[in-house]
Amino acid sequence: MSLFNVYPLFDITPTFAKDVYVYDENNTKYLDLYGGHAVISIGHSHPKYVAAISNQVKKLGFYSNAIQNPLQTQLADKLTSLSGSKGYQLFLCNSGAEANENALKLASFHTHKAEILAFKNSFHGRTSAAVAATDNAKIVSPLNAQQKVNFVSLGDLEAVETILKQNKTCAVIIECIQGVGGLDESTTEFYQGLAILCKTYNTVLIADEVQSGFGRTGDFFSFQKHHITPDIISMAKGMGNGFPIGGILIHPSIKASFGLLGTTFGGNHLACSASLAVLEVIEEENLIQNATEISAYFIEKASEIPEVKKVKGRGLMLGLEFDFPVAELRKKLIHKHHIFTGSAKNPNLIRILPPLTVAKKHLDLFFDALKEALK
Ligand code: PLP
């Protein structure tokens, strides 16, 4: 049987990984500044994480959500203390798209409205509702096209108000710092204005922290820089360091009732133990502070390279913008210098999404390689 061919693949087969390094079948060592698309938060195969999952699988890997699972409560408590999201309620699922799908569904139940407002260049995953919240999706199925999603430009509060005023929009969904769209971020004034408009027009504000959450930007959640209080926060990627887990944090103003949301696998014992280990390591190793410190070093080093026209992003969700397409440069970095980087919708942008354990010495390797590759 062949695989359904939807991914253009690099010709590399990773077989082993440790912290910020990935090794292929020939034992070639690659520096991972991509983190499997911002997924690897605490480093590959962290011993504490490996032990947590291994010990849990020996005891109980999964049982249904219809029976008590104290690991979910432990995870909720740890999340509250590290993220500062006091009073929020946690619903667990398995991926980013599923988190957003549940967030949108909940918004629709809560407001009794059906339309969604998203921002140009945003990306919220591939589901019947959430894929439509992606104006840059190349392929939109008839089902997706029927879903009514309005798109406005990031930063345009007037356009937001024009739509919310019609009283049909259940949710505004936003990445406070855009991922695949190219790391654009608006002003604090804009995010605060957006939160006020959502309150005024009874619209649920969903902060999509699937990529930017779990410390990646130097705050636990990227919206925290702007001092707003979203109604729902969606999370995934860095939450499990590779173990599939997603979730939404739900403001206390939105009430639960039996059967409102549900999932078979979400919040299973293995996923919870993986995510608990992630949070413990983030705390013990001060990884959020490391993200901030290493980010400053990255920006300083990048400023020494004349070909870099702009450094985008914050924390360890970063991009280097050039005035030429970077596909060839990325190929050189991976095949000649053995460094993984990421791409974006903008063909001139290299994205840097390393494990939060990355150190200055790794960036030194990267910038030496980049200078060489630019020659
Ligand atoms: N939201 C954002 C901001 C993302 O970057 C992604 C994935 O790249 C998703 C949602 C979808 O997550 P998943 O691929 O886990 O469904």
Boltz pocket constraint, residues with backbone or C-beta under 6 A from the ligand:
constraints:
  - pocket:
      binder: B
      contacts: [[A, 37], [A, 94], [A, 95], [A, 96], [A, 97], [A, 98], [A, 100], [A, 123], [A, 124], [A, 125], [A, 126], [A, 175], [A, 179], [A, 180], [A, 208], [A, 209], [A, 210], [A, 211], [A, 212], [A, 236], [A, 237]]
      max_distance: 6.0
